[in-house]
Structure formats: structure tokens, C-alpha cells
Amino acid sequence: MKKLFRKNQMIITTLAIIIAVAGYVNYSGKYTPSSKTKTKTVSNTAEKVSGEVTDDITDVGEAVLTNAQVSNYVAKAKLEREQTHSKAQDSLEEIVNDKSVKDSVKQDAVDKLSSLAEQREMETAAENLLGAKGFLNSIVTISNGNVDVLVNKKDLSKVERSQIEDIIVRKTGFKVDQIVITSIKTED
């Protein structure tokens, strides 16, 4: 149990450090919203025969700011999820370690601890596989017999939605009708 508690503390500490670093990068002064300098990029997308050159103007600072906001949101959500899991685990461990509690209640707490560990494992495995498939900054939450998946992608094609559903079904054992996929709203 001590190893698991230390592991949880390490995860929470790591996520807190990630949030702090992202906040520092976001507010380090390298980009100020009031300056809004535009970076002009030129791309040769036209055919060589016509010799046309198109100018694409992109606001590089906005893209970095948006990515930082999404990363902060994801890190915060994962940290809150881990804290909630840790609180539940601590409460269940108190019940298991309490000598005045009946054996049937202790067994129920042990069963819940086991299912909580299994739930955490499924969430992590699904998030890792989603990241490997290109769905970075995804959040998987299992609760009340459903799986909620937050994906950092504005528009999902049917193929991408099927890939996500397949990953979640394989890693969690839930049915497709128990899976809710939501896009994280980003500003363009």
C-alpha cells in the first residue's frame, strides 16, 4: 500500500510541476496579447508553371497561447482526477485498516479499492494509446458505468471516432453506447 501511495504522490507532484511550468511559459513575457505581432510566412503552393506565390499570414503567438491553454486544462483535469481517486483510496484504506469495522464492510472496501485501481489502470492505458494514435492531450474518465473521452481535436471524422471507440472498447471493456466522445473547445 505504501508503494501505491508514494506512486500517487509522485504522479500528483509531476502534474503540479507540469502545470507550474506551463504557467511560467504562458506568463513569461515572451508573448504579450497587446503586442499581437503578425509573422508573415510565404509559401509556394502554386504550380511552377504559373509562378504564383501566395502569402499566408499567421499569428504565431496565438497558436502557442492556445496550445498552452489546452495543455493547462488537460493537466489540471488529470490532476483533479488523480486527487479525487487518491481521496477515495485514502477513505477506503481507512475503512480497511479500522479494527472496529465489520468484516463484510472491510471486504466491500477492499473490492472497491480493487475496482478503483483497475479503473485507474484502464484510464491510463486508454490515454496512452490515444496519445500514440495522435490524439494528444486526451482525457479518459470512467464513472457510473460510462466512459467520457475528451479529445483535443476540433472536428473528428468518422474514422477517427471509430479509432477512439475501438481503443476505449479494447482497453476498458465498455460497449460503444457507454462511450461519450467530446472535443475540447479551442480558440482559433
N, C-alpha and C positions, 0 to 999 in steps of 0.2 A: 504494500500500500504506500510505503514511503517513497518508493521509486516513482510510482504513478503521480503522487502529489508533487514531487520535485519536477517531473516532466511537465505537469500542468503549469507550475510556476515558471518554468523555462519558456514555455510557449507564450504565456501571458506577457512575460518580460520582453521577449523578442518582438511581439506585436506592438507593445508600447514603444519600444525603440524605433520600430519602423514608422509609427505614427509621428514620433518626435522628429525623425529625420525628414519625413515628408513635409511636416510643418515648417521646419527650418528652411528647406529648399524652396518652399512656397513663399515664405516671407523674408527671404534673404536679401531682397532688394535688387536682385538681378533683373527682375521684371516688375515694373510698376504699371498698373492698369491705366493710369492717367497719361503715360507717355505714348502708348499704343503705336509704336513704330512699325511700319509695314516693311516686310522684306520682299523684294521683288525677285521672283525666280523666272527664268526664261527656259522654256522647253521647246525643243524642235520636234513637234509632234506631226507636223505636216509632211507630206510627201516631198522627197528631194527634188522631184521634177518641178514643182511649183515654187520651191524655195521659201515658202511662208514660214514665219516664226510666230508662235503665239506666246503672249505674256500671261502667265498665271500669277496673280497677286495673292499671297497667302500671309496671314497674320500668324507668324510662328509662335509668338508669345501666348496667344490664345490656346493653341493646341497643347502646349506644355502645361498651362494652368488647368485645362480641362482634365488632362491625364492625372495631374496631381490631385484634383478633387475626387476623381473616381477612385484612385488608389487610397486616399484618405478614408473615403466612405467604406470601401471594402475592408481595409484594415480595422476600422472602428467596428464594423459589423461583426467581423470574425472575433475581435477581442471581446465584444459584448456576449457573443455566443459562448466563447470559452469561459467567461466569468460566470455565466448562467449555469453552464454544465458543472463548473467547479463548485458552485454553491450547492447545487443539487447533490453532487457527490459527497460533499462535506456533511450535509444533513443526513444522507443515508448512512454514511460511515459512523456518525454519532449514534444512530439507532442501532447499528450492528454492534458497536462497542459498549453500549449501555447494558449493564448487567440486570437492570430491573425490567427490561422489556421482555415480553413473552417470545418464545422460540418461533412461533408462527409469524410474528411481526418481523423478527430478525430475518427469517427466511425470505419474506416478501421484500425486505430492504436489500438483501443480497441479490435477489432476482432483478430488482430494479437497477442495482449497480451494474450488474452484468449487461443488461439491455442498454444502459447509458454508455458503457464502454463500447459496445457493439455499434451503437448509433454514431458515436464519435468516429469510430474507425470507418464506417460507411461514408460519412460526410467527407472525411479527409481523402479517402480513396477516390471518391467521385470528383472532388475538386481537383485532385492531382491529375486524373485522367482527362478532365475537361481542359485543364491548362495545357496538357500535352497535345491535345487536338486543336489548340489555337484559341480556346475560349479563356483567355487570361482574365484575372480578377473576377472569377466566378465565385458565387457563394451557394452552398448547398445546405439546407436546413431541413431536418426531419422532425416532424411533430404531429401529434394527433392522427397518425396513420396516413399522413401526406408528406410529399417531398416538394419543397419550394426551391427553385433554382433561379438565381439572379445571374444574368449573363451580361457582360459588358459589350454589347453589340446592339446597334440601333435597330436594324431590320434583320430578322432571321429568315432565311429561306427554308423551304420545306425539308431540304436535305440536311441543313444544319440542325433544324428542330428534331429531325429523326435521329441524327447522331447523338444529340444531347439525351433524348429519351432512351436510346439504346444504352448509353453509358450508365444512366441512372438505374434503369431496369437491371442491368447486369451487376452493378455494384451494390444496390440496395435490396433487390428482390421485390420492389414495389411494382404495381401494374401501371401502365401508361395513364390510365384515368385517375391515378393518385398523384400524378406529377403536374406541377404548375410551373411553367417557364415564363419568367418576366425579364424584360430588358431593363438594364439600368439606364435611366434617362440621362443623357448627356447633352450639353450645350454645344452647338456648332459655331 
